[in-house]
Amino acid sequence: MRDIGAAETAGIESVRAAFARTCGLFGYTLVEPSTIELLSTLEAKAGPAIREEVYHFEDKGGRAVALRFDMTVGMARGAAAQRSLPVPARMAAFGGVWRYDEPQKGRYRHFHQWNVEVYGAAGAEADAEVAEFTVRMLEALGMGGARLEVSHRAIAEAHVRSLGGDVAALLRAVDRAQRRPEADVIADFARRGHSREALEGAMRLARARGSAGEARDALGGGEPDGWDELGAVMDSLERRGVGCATVNLGIVRGLDYYSGTVFEAFGPDMSVGALAGGGRYDSLSEALGGPAMPAAGAAGGVERTLAAMGWAGAPCGARVAVVHVGGELGAEAGALASRIRQRGIAASASLVQRPLARQIAAAERDGARAVVIVAPREWAEGRVVVRDMVARTESTVEAGAVHGALEAALSSETRE
């Protein structure tokens, strides 16, 4: 079982806040998909093999259900159920998902995702919008050096079909070659009975990179429609100022329902893997029992992104700590902290009796920007001491005007 501590929770909430801001900029409406889905619904999206990757069980009504493994299923099912849904519809979600996977760096069995979907819009502009959103989301988190790698499912499938053999297996080999040496991947799949010649041909996808023209030359042409669509998406990204986008035909994504553009986003630390990905999946609505509806979307892993950022936690205490000298002033300190909070300033007071030095040390540990000291002599005169924990300065002010001194201290923080 994985419990999420205060520091990591602060990181998750910082990503949530950045996501909400980015959704607002793009006009995406936040929704909350169901945590539990019918197992048959998940299988409609990802195939029967998904049973090995999800937490599934039988409920008290005898139904086979599972914890959600992403947000897309619930959002697509919800969109399909709204027969009068105004389109194009932009939706977004943020929350926990569960996958029965081998835990590793930045990957857990319970983790968090952000997700955006566009329903009812076909074509390159919708694909480019969700890809741009992905980049802007990483930028909103202050991540420099992000890369966006774009491919097209039709191009990849046309190429591997021309090689003969098991199309699905060859695509899995290409996907695996993004993370492992090609020779190891070929040897591994050849031992399973797949043609070495076909595998070597499939690896040309993994090496087809650069501009759309360079990738096409490396592959020797291919499906005309796929190339036209890929070129249109890359042109749109360029017009949008997404300068970190490049073609990588080895990006095929692991889910079979992708039907067109696919992409993944990476940070500077490649050992963490892709931080986000997405693409077009026009057939998903029908697979879930709804009407035909073009759709494109993207999703990002929150914990994986925090790992790539080197998140080590953030102060989780209030910005102002009210401390006191002597046990008899503890109640007064608590009441003063309450009045400060009523002014809209985050403040807390010690709930246990401790020496002043230990109270101040705890405030500094928790990241307090300012400390208000309630001491017997000053309090008797109606005054308190305000200590700026960054500037290391102190001033004595009227207790009734302490909020003004605190606002000045906290505003200096934003100017630094």
C-alpha positions in Angstrom: 0.0 0.0 0.0 1.3 3.5 -0.9 0.6 6.4 1.4 1.3 9.8 0.0 3.1 12.1 2.4 2.8 15.9 2.9 5.8 16.8 0.6 4.6 14.7 -2.3 1.0 15.8 -1.8 2.2 19.4 -2.1 3.9 18.5 -5.4 0.7 16.9 -6.7 -1.3 19.9 -5.8 1.2 22.2 -7.5 0.7 20.2 -10.7 -3.1 20.3 -10.2 -3.0 24.1 -9.9 -0.8 24.5 -13.1 -3.2 22.1 -14.9 -6.2 24.2 -13.9 -4.5 27.4 -15.1 -3.6 25.8 -18.4 -7.1 24.4 -18.8 -8.5 27.9 -18.3 -6.1 29.4 -20.9 -7.3 26.8 -23.5 -11.0 26.7 -22.5 -11.2 23.1 -21.2 -13.9 22.3 -18.8 -13.0 20.1 -15.8 -15.0 16.9 -15.1 -14.7 14.0 -12.8 -14.9 10.5 -14.5 -16.0 7.5 -12.4 -13.4 5.8 -10.4 -14.9 2.3 -11.2 -15.7 1.1 -14.7 -17.3 -2.1 -16.0 -14.4 -4.4 -17.0 -16.1 -4.9 -20.3 -15.8 -1.1 -20.9 -12.1 -1.2 -20.3 -11.7 -4.2 -22.6 -13.6 -2.4 -25.4 -10.9 0.2 -25.2 -7.7 -1.8 -24.7 -8.6 -5.4 -25.4 -8.9 -8.5 -23.2 -5.2 -8.3 -22.2 -6.0 -5.3 -20.1 -7.2 -7.7 -17.4 -3.5 -8.3 -16.6 -2.9 -4.6 -16.1 -5.9 -3.4 -13.9 -7.3 -4.1 -10.5 -10.6 -5.9 -11.3 -13.0 -7.7 -9.1 -16.7 -8.8 -8.8 -18.9 -6.4 -7.0 -21.9 -7.4 -4.7 -24.2 -7.3 -7.7 -22.1 -9.9 -9.5 -20.7 -7.5 -12.1 -17.1 -7.6 -13.2 -15.7 -4.1 -12.5 -12.3 -2.5 -12.3 -10.6 0.6 -11.0 -9.9 3.1 -13.8 -6.5 2.8 -15.4 -6.8 6.2 -17.1 -9.3 9.0 -17.5 -10.0 8.6 -21.2 -12.4 5.7 -20.9 -14.7 7.5 -18.4 -14.6 10.8 -20.3 -15.3 9.1 -23.7 -18.1 7.1 -22.2 -19.6 10.2 -20.7 -19.3 12.1 -23.9 -20.8 9.2 -25.9 -23.8 9.1 -23.5 -24.6 12.8 -24.2 -26.5 12.6 -27.4 -26.9 16.3 -27.6 -23.3 17.2 -26.6 -22.3 20.5 -28.3 -19.2 19.9 -30.3 -16.4 20.5 -30.4 -16.3 19.8 -26.7 -13.2 20.4 -24.7 -13.0 18.4 -21.4 -10.4 17.9 -18.8 -9.8 15.7 -15.7 -7.3 15.3 -12.9 -7.1 12.4 -10.4 -5.9 9.1 -9.3 -5.7 6.0 -11.5 -4.6 2.4 -10.8 -2.5 0.0 -12.8 -1.1 -3.4 -11.8 2.4 -2.6 -13.0 5.9 -3.2 -11.7 6.8 -0.2 -9.5 9.8 1.8 -10.7 11.2 5.3 -10.7 8.3 7.7 -11.2 5.8 4.8 -11.7 3.5 3.4 -9.1 0.4 1.2 -9.0 -1.6 4.1 -7.7 -0.7 7.4 -9.3 -2.2 10.6 -10.7 -2.9 11.8 -14.2 -4.0 14.9 -15.9 -6.1 14.5 -19.1 -7.6 16.7 -21.8 -9.9 15.5 -24.6 -11.5 17.2 -27.6 -14.6 15.5 -29.0 -16.3 16.3 -32.3 -13.3 17.9 -34.1 -11.5 16.0 -36.8 -8.3 17.2 -38.5 -4.8 18.5 -37.8 -5.8 21.5 -35.7 -7.4 19.5 -33.0 -4.4 17.1 -32.9 -2.1 20.1 -32.7 -4.1 21.8 -30.0 -3.8 18.8 -27.5 -0.1 18.4 -28.4 0.4 22.1 -27.8 -1.5 21.9 -24.5 0.9 19.1 -23.4 3.9 21.4 -24.0 2.3 24.4 -22.4 1.5 22.3 -19.4 5.1 21.3 -18.9 6.1 25.0 -19.4 3.6 26.0 -16.7 5.5 23.8 -14.3 8.7 25.6 -15.1 10.2 22.7 -17.0 12.8 23.7 -19.5 14.2 21.5 -22.3 10.9 19.7 -23.0 10.7 17.7 -26.3 7.6 16.7 -28.2 8.0 13.7 -30.6 5.2 13.1 -33.1 4.2 10.2 -35.3 1.2 8.8 -37.1 -0.3 5.4 -36.5 -1.3 4.8 -40.2 2.3 5.4 -41.4 3.6 2.9 -38.8 1.0 0.2 -39.5 1.4 0.5 -43.3 5.2 0.1 -43.0 5.0 -3.0 -40.7 2.3 -4.6 -42.9 4.6 -4.4 -45.8 7.1 -6.5 -43.9 4.8 -9.5 -43.3 4.5 -11.2 -39.9 2.5 -10.2 -36.8 1.7 -6.5 -37.1 0.9 -6.1 -33.4 4.1 -7.8 -32.3 6.2 -5.7 -34.7 4.6 -2.5 -33.4 5.4 -3.6 -29.8 9.0 -4.2 -30.8 9.2 -0.7 -32.3 7.7 0.8 -29.1 10.2 -1.2 -26.9 13.1 0.0 -29.1 12.4 3.5 -27.8 13.7 2.4 -24.4 16.1 -0.5 -25.1 18.9 -1.2 -27.6 17.6 -2.4 -31.0 19.8 -5.5 -31.0 18.3 -6.6 -27.6 14.7 -6.0 -28.8 15.3 -8.0 -32.1 17.0 -10.8 -30.2 14.1 -10.9 -27.7 11.3 -11.0 -30.3 13.2 -13.4 -32.5 13.4 -15.9 -29.6 9.6 -15.8 -29.5 9.4 -16.9 -33.1 9.1 -13.6 -35.0 11.0 -13.1 -38.3 14.4 -11.4 -37.7 14.2 -9.9 -41.2 10.8 -8.3 -40.4 12.1 -7.1 -37.1 15.1 -5.4 -38.7 12.7 -3.8 -41.2 10.5 -2.6 -38.4 13.5 -0.9 -36.7 13.6 1.5 -39.6 10.6 3.2 -38.0 12.5 3.7 -34.7 15.3 5.4 -36.7 13.0 7.7 -38.8 13.4 11.0 -37.1 13.7 14.7 -37.8 11.4 16.8 -39.9 8.4 15.2 -41.7 10.4 15.2 -44.9 13.5 13.7 -43.3 11.5 10.9 -41.6 9.8 10.1 -44.9 13.1 9.9 -46.7 14.5 7.6 -44.0 11.5 5.3 -44.4 11.2 5.5 -48.2 7.7 7.0 -48.4 4.5 5.2 -47.3 0.8 5.8 -46.7 0.0 9.1 -48.5 -2.9 10.1 -46.2 -0.8 9.5 -43.1 2.1 11.6 -44.4 -0.3 14.5 -45.3 -1.9 14.5 -41.9 1.5 14.3 -40.1 2.8 17.2 -42.2 -0.3 19.3 -41.4 0.1 18.7 -37.7 3.8 19.6 -37.7 3.0 22.8 -39.7 0.3 23.7 -37.2 2.7 23.2 -34.3 5.2 25.4 -36.0 2.6 28.2 -36.5 1.7 27.9 -32.8 5.3 28.5 -31.7 5.9 24.9 -30.5 9.6 24.8 -31.4 10.4 21.6 -29.5 8.4 19.3 -31.8 10.1 16.8 -34.1 9.0 13.7 -36.0 9.8 10.3 -34.5 8.1 7.4 -36.3 9.1 5.1 -33.5 6.4 6.6 -31.3 3.6 4.2 -31.9 1.9 4.3 -28.4 1.0 1.0 -26.7 -2.8 1.2 -27.1 -4.4 -0.2 -30.2 -7.3 2.3 -30.4 -5.1 5.2 -31.7 -6.1 5.9 -35.3 -4.0 8.8 -36.5 -1.6 11.3 -34.9 0.3 10.0 -31.8 2.9 11.9 -29.7 4.9 11.8 -26.5 6.5 14.5 -24.5 9.8 14.2 -22.6 11.7 16.2 -20.2 15.5 16.6 -20.0 15.9 13.5 -17.8 15.3 10.7 -20.3 15.7 8.0 -17.6 12.2 8.9 -16.4 10.7 8.2 -19.8 7.7 9.9 -21.4 6.0 12.4 -19.2 2.9 12.7 -21.3 1.4 11.4 -24.5 -1.7 11.3 -26.7 -3.1 11.3 -30.1 -6.2 10.7 -32.2 -8.7 7.9 -31.5 -11.8 8.4 -33.7 -13.1 4.8 -33.1 -13.2 4.9 -29.3 -16.7 6.3 -28.9 -18.3 3.6 -31.1 -16.3 0.9 -29.2 -17.9 2.2 -26.0 -21.4 2.0 -27.4 -21.8 5.6 -28.5 -22.1 7.3 -31.9 -19.2 7.8 -34.2 -17.3 10.8 -32.9 -13.8 12.1 -33.8 -11.7 12.6 -30.7 -8.2 13.5 -29.7 -6.6 13.8 -26.3 -3.5 13.8 -24.2 -2.6 12.6 -20.7 0.3 13.2 -18.4 1.7 11.3 -15.4 2.0 13.6 -12.4 4.4 11.6 -10.2 6.6 10.9 -13.2 6.7 14.6 -14.0 7.6 15.5 -10.4 10.4 12.9 -10.6 11.7 14.5 -13.8 11.6 17.9 -12.1 13.6 16.6 -9.2 10.8 17.6 -6.8 12.1 17.3 -3.2 9.1 18.7 -1.5 8.0 22.1 -0.5 7.3 23.8 2.8 3.8 22.7 3.8 3.2 24.9 6.8 1.4 28.3 7.0 3.2 31.4 5.7 2.9 33.0 9.1 3.6 31.4 12.5 2.4 32.9 15.7 4.6 31.9 18.6 4.4 32.8 22.3 6.6 33.2 25.4 5.2 31.4 28.4 2.3 29.0 28.7 -0.2 31.7 29.8 0.0 33.4 26.3 -0.8 30.3 24.3 -4.5 31.0 24.0 -3.8 34.7 23.0 -1.4 33.5 20.3 -4.1 31.1 19.0 -6.7 33.9 18.9 -4.3 36.3 17.1 -3.6 33.6 14.5 -7.3 33.4 14.0 -7.6 37.1 13.4 -4.7 37.0 11.0 -6.4 34.2 9.0 -9.6 36.3 8.9 -7.6 38.9 7.0 -6.8 36.3 4.3 -3.3 35.5 5.5 -2.3 31.9 6.2 -1.3 31.6 9.8 -0.9 29.0 12.5 -0.1 28.9 16.2 1.6 26.2 18.3 -0.9 23.8 19.8 1.6 22.4 22.4 3.7 24.1 25.0 7.3 24.5 23.8 10.2 26.9 24.5 10.2 29.9 22.1 13.4 28.7 20.3 11.7 25.4 19.4 8.6 27.1 18.2 10.7 29.4 15.9 12.8 26.4 14.7 9.6 24.6 13.8 8.2 27.6 11.9 11.4 27.9 9.9 11.4 24.1 9.2 7.8 24.5 7.9 8.7 27.4 5.6 7.1 30.2 7.5 7.9 33.6 5.8 7.2 35.6 8.9 6.9 34.9 12.7 4.7 36.9 15.1 6.1 36.7 18.7 3.6 37.2 21.5 5.7 38.1 24.5 4.6 39.2 28.0 6.0 42.7 28.1 5.0 43.7 24.5 1.5 42.0 24.8 0.8 44.0 28.0 1.5 47.1 25.9 -0.8 45.9 23.1 2.1 45.1 20.8 3.8 42.1 19.1 7.1 41.5 17.5 7.2 40.6 13.7 10.2 38.7 12.5 10.9 38.5 8.8 12.4 35.0 8.4 14.1 35.8 5.1 15.4 39.3 5.6 16.2 38.4 9.3 14.8 41.7 10.5 12.4 42.4 13.4 9.9 45.2 14.2 7.5 45.9 17.0 4.0 46.8 15.9 0.6 47.3 17.4 -1.2 44.0 17.7 -4.3 45.4 16.0 -2.2 46.4 13.0 -0.1 43.3 12.7 -1.8 42.3 9.4 -0.4 45.4 7.7 3.2 44.5 8.8 2.7 40.9 7.6 1.3 42.0 4.2 4.4 44.2 3.7 6.7 41.3 4.6 4.9 38.8 2.4 4.7 41.2 -0.5 8.4 41.6 -0.4 8.6 37.9 -1.1 6.9 38.3 -4.5 9.3 41.0 -5.5 12.5 39.0 -4.8 
